[in-house]
Amino acid sequence: MSATDTQFQPASMADRASAQAIGYLMQQGIENADCLSLAAGFVDPETLPVELVRQTTAELMSASAGKSTLQYGTTPGSDSLREVFRNYLAELEGDSNHRTSLSLDRIVLTTGSQQLLLLVSQALFNPGDICLVAAPTYFVYLGVLDGVGANAIPVTTDENGMCPDALDAELQRLSDEGQLHRVKLVYVVSYHDNPAGISVSAERRPRLLDVVRKWSDSQHVFLLEDAAYRELHYDGPVLPSIFSYDQQHDDDRQHVILSQTFSKSFSPGLRVGVSVLPQQLIKPVFDLKCNEDFGSGHFSQNVVASVLQSGAYRQHVSRLQQSYKGKRDAMLAAADQFFSDVPGVSWLHPNGGLYVWMTLPDHVPTGFDSDLFKRATHTDKVMYVPGELCYPSDWNQRPRNQMRLSYGVLDNDGIREGIQRLASAVRAVV
Ligand SMILES: Cc1ncc(COP(=O)(O)O)c(C=O)c1O
């Protein structure tokens, strides 16, 4: 028998990764390249800081620090970026004490925040363990949970984010069923989330943490606060992080993992994510990261440190906010214009982020196999993300009549045209 005749069987982890929605979605993007994309979660190419990164790179390379910038970094990442980020975080929280109270050891830089989501999941879950997630939630993270063999359990979520009472009730149910010991994490995208553009309200932030604390008596439950869209804020109240409420307690009682990223606010290509870990997770996450890469891209970290330190980053973010606000408004205006006479269609008005979440009448499915998706991609030439991807796939009550519409990539005319095409597809099937 030759080597080519023998069967290769991928390991179970690779097998579990093969069925993920993100892969299928990207494939759809390639197959429907002639469509206007309201699907891609990419940032706006027009606002990427090309000139600023060019100048910063030139400065970094001409300075004596050039050589060390091109050297390996360390597992937790560049000290200078972690330090400037600590100050910046204090600014975001409007809390100057933060700066002194947060130990640098707790800050870790990763390859995008996606790596942090994976490392934390690897550190927390054995197969069969449980993660409670908002419904809907970031579908790529559902894939990560699948990959590590964790069960995602949806928690009722409305326009004010995950409901603390529903979280409490779900934990009570799991406790009654003797499953509480399997609950390791609650996952919440706290600002202008992916997919629905929803933020957890000011009132719910401390309450979610209280519920997590309440059920952490016999074993620790963590709350992963994914704040990927925190800085893409256009209007409405500026909210403190859930993490900020966790600071009032002593070091042994830390529950919140705060995950942020420079992808949405600066450049996803640089792949710089930054997180603050509870004390108990530092060692397991660092151990796993050591095995994986013993430090993320040192060069990118230095670029981000430099623009954050000089103030250029803040100026960039404020320009970005203006630009995305205009695009958000363009999408909402187009939705008003083209959908208001379609019965049973509604959508949310986000205060930030990149997405508008639209709900169609109950009897109109939006999935890849639906008449709507086929009509939209083949006839009207527009693509969206089917909402059902954003719920655990084994949840039989998951809504099938929703869509995530992104205003990230297209310009205002493209957004308007995309929504007009989508309305035409919806009218044809409704
Ligand atoms: C909610 C959320 N979290 C995390 C990420 C990961 O982003 P990155 O790895 O670029 O930081 C994304 C990317 O779209 C996201 O939408």
The ligand as a MOL file (V3000), in Angstrom:
LIG
                    3D

  0  0  0     0  0            999 V3000
M  V30 BEGIN CTAB
M  V30 COUNTS 16 16 0 0 0
M  V30 BEGIN ATOM
M  V30 1 C -17.3220 40.6870 18.8450 0
M  V30 2 C -15.9700 40.4180 18.2760 0
M  V30 3 N -15.0040 39.9860 19.0770 0
M  V30 4 C -13.7760 39.7180 18.6210 0
M  V30 5 C -13.4710 39.8770 17.2870 0
M  V30 6 C -12.0890 39.5240 16.8300 0
M  V30 7 O -11.4380 40.5940 16.2610 0
M  V30 8 P -9.8450 40.7290 16.2420 0
M  V30 9 O -9.2630 39.3500 16.3780 0
M  V30 10 O -9.5470 41.3320 14.9300 0
M  V30 11 O -9.4780 41.5800 17.3960 0
M  V30 12 C -14.4450 40.3230 16.3920 0
M  V30 13 C -14.1640 40.4670 14.9610 0
M  V30 14 O -14.9890 40.7300 14.1430 0
M  V30 15 C -15.7450 40.6070 16.8990 0
M  V30 16 O -16.7320 41.0370 16.1090 0
M  V30 END ATOM
M  V30 BEGIN BOND
M  V30 1 1 1 2
M  V30 2 1 2 3
M  V30 3 2 2 15
M  V30 4 2 3 4
M  V30 5 1 4 5
M  V30 6 1 5 6
M  V30 7 2 5 12
M  V30 8 1 6 7
M  V30 9 1 7 8
M  V30 10 2 8 9
M  V30 11 1 8 10
M  V30 12 1 8 11
M  V30 13 1 12 13
M  V30 14 1 12 15
M  V30 15 2 13 14
M  V30 16 1 15 16
M  V30 END BOND
M  V30 END CTAB
M  END
